Amino acid sequence: MSKGKPPSRPATQIVEGGRRSEWTHLGGSKGGIVNPPVWRASTILYDDVAALRAGVGTNEDGKLFYGRRGTPTQWSLADALTEMEPEAAGTMLYPSGVAATAAALLSVLNPGNELLMVDSAYDPTRGICEGLLKRFGITTRYYDPLIGAGIETLLTERTRAIFLESPGSLTFEVQDVPAIVAVAKARDLVTLIDNTWATSLLFPALSFGVDLSILACTKYIVGHSDVMAGSVTANAAHFPALRKTSQQLGQVLSPDDAWLAARGLRTLGVRMERHQANALKIAHWLADQPEVARVLHPALPECPGHAAWKRDFKGSSGLFSFVLKGGDEARRAALIDGLAHFGIGYSWGGYESLALPVDPQNYRTATRWHAEGPVVRLQIGLEDVDDLIEDLRAGLDRFAAGVR
């Protein structure tokens, strides 16, 4: 909520968030613009030496110091993302979701600590654990995404933090976040979540007691597949350390990318409604196709953790997977290669649909992934859903025929 505005609902917040009058008006003028402009800056000029000296002790959004600390363009976006989490103290911005994840982890972990990482995590997150954190003397142990309160049995004296991703990458298990958070709070442990699939619009993680919520803003916040960005929103207990760590790492999102992310944010509500509707129709359709063994979509009852999704989430997004009934790599490639309305590429959350071959069994440590056949991950965009279904039907026909 911008200054002077009464409390509002999420759809209104994403339209009005971060649009403070001091960032959309010139001086004391009564008129203003809708969108905060792009403030590009490295050097900040001071009126005198006294003002420069005073600026050294100032470290908060809204007060210019040096370009790396931000300008109204970045502050506006951070403000809007903070407002989406009622329990948040602030948000830091990053040049990618991976950068956001790394900064969040480094802000809460020290050499000798142990991190409990969900086994269904995004592969680059595993890379941080097995590379950067390991070099710093931080141990990672992986846990079953469906463990819930049973995570208490894994805690040791060295455990410092628990990382969640719900739903999980590729396989979409929904975690029992409240149960895990309750265990963590009883032991004074930090909880972090990769909340990219739902965003705060569908799952305000801090309201469920999570300490730090991470978004790859590249996905749904930006929404147009043309900007890399990340964010971490934290509660009052952990935001100061997050801010300090991020600044020491020199992490900053460019003003131009922040402006584009803010533009995408304004339409998040209506885009998510369309992503959800299209994806649900396709997921239900796929579940009835003879070539499909099962569909991994949190809103479907057969998806692991569906009860937790139904209890905690306000809706679903456009990303899910399906398992083919038998077949091999060549037949899966035949399905994907001939699709007319689906691009083949990494990432998701843009307005366009994507199809990607995925192999979850290669990214498991604590659990084993068993499937009836190859897996395809779909990002369902904003196209006409019947065009997408016809395209997938032709793809399944190619799969069944075993031809390219």
Stockholm file with secondary structure:
# STOCKHOLM 1.0

chainA/1-404         MSKGKPPSRPATQIVEGGRRSEWTHLGGSKGGIVNPPVWRASTILYDDVAALRAGVGTNEDGKLFYGRRGTPTQWSLADALTEMEPEAAGTMLYPSGVAATAAALLSVLNPGNELLMVDSAYDPTRGICEGLLKRFGITTRYYDPLIGAGIETLLTERTRAIFLESPGSLTFEVQDVPAIVAVAKARDLVTLIDNTWATSLLFPALSFGVDLSILACTKYIVGHSDVMAGSVTANAAHFPALRKTSQQLGQVLSPDDAWLAARGLRTLGVRMERHQANALKIAHWLADQPEVARVLHPALPECPGHAAWKRDFKGSSGLFSFVLKGGDEARRAALIDGLAHFGIGYSWGGYESLALPVDPQNYRTATRWHAEGPVVRLQIGLEDVDDLIEDLRAGLDRFAAGVR
#=GR chainA/1-404 SS CCTTCCCCCHHHHHHHTTCCHHHHSCTTCSCCCSSCCCCCCSCCCCSSHHHHHHHHTCCSTTSCSCGGGCCHHHHHHHHHHHHTSTTCSEEEEESSHHHHHHHHHHHHCCTTCEEEEETTCCHHHHHHIIIIIHHTTCEEEEECTTCGGGGGGGCCTTEEEEEEESSCTTTCCCCCHHHHHHHHHHTTCEEEEECTTTHHHHCCGGGGTCSEEEECTTTTTTCSSCCCCEEEEECTTTHHHHHHHHHHTTCCCCHHHHHHHHHHHTTHHHHHHHHHHHHHHHHHHHHTCTTEEEEECTTSTTSTTHHHHHHHCSCCCSEEEEEESSCCHHHHHHHHHTCSSEECCSCCCSSSEEEEEECGGGGCSSSCCCCSSCEEEEECCSSCHHHHHHHHHHHHHHHHHTCC
#=GC SS_cons         CCTTCCCCCHHHHHHHTTCCHHHHSCTTCSCCCSSCCCCCCSCCCCSSHHHHHHHHTCCSTTSCSCGGGCCHHHHHHHHHHHHTSTTCSEEEEESSHHHHHHHHHHHHCCTTCEEEEETTCCHHHHHHIIIIIHHTTCEEEEECTTCGGGGGGGCCTTEEEEEEESSCTTTCCCCCHHHHHHHHHHTTCEEEEECTTTHHHHCCGGGGTCSEEEECTTTTTTCSSCCCCEEEEECTTTHHHHHHHHHHTTCCCCHHHHHHHHHHHTTHHHHHHHHHHHHHHHHHHHHTCTTEEEEECTTSTTSTTHHHHHHHCSCCCSEEEEEESSCCHHHHHHHHHTCSSEECCSCCCSSSEEEEEECGGGGCSSSCCCCSSCEEEEECCSSCHHHHHHHHHHHHHHHHHTCC
//
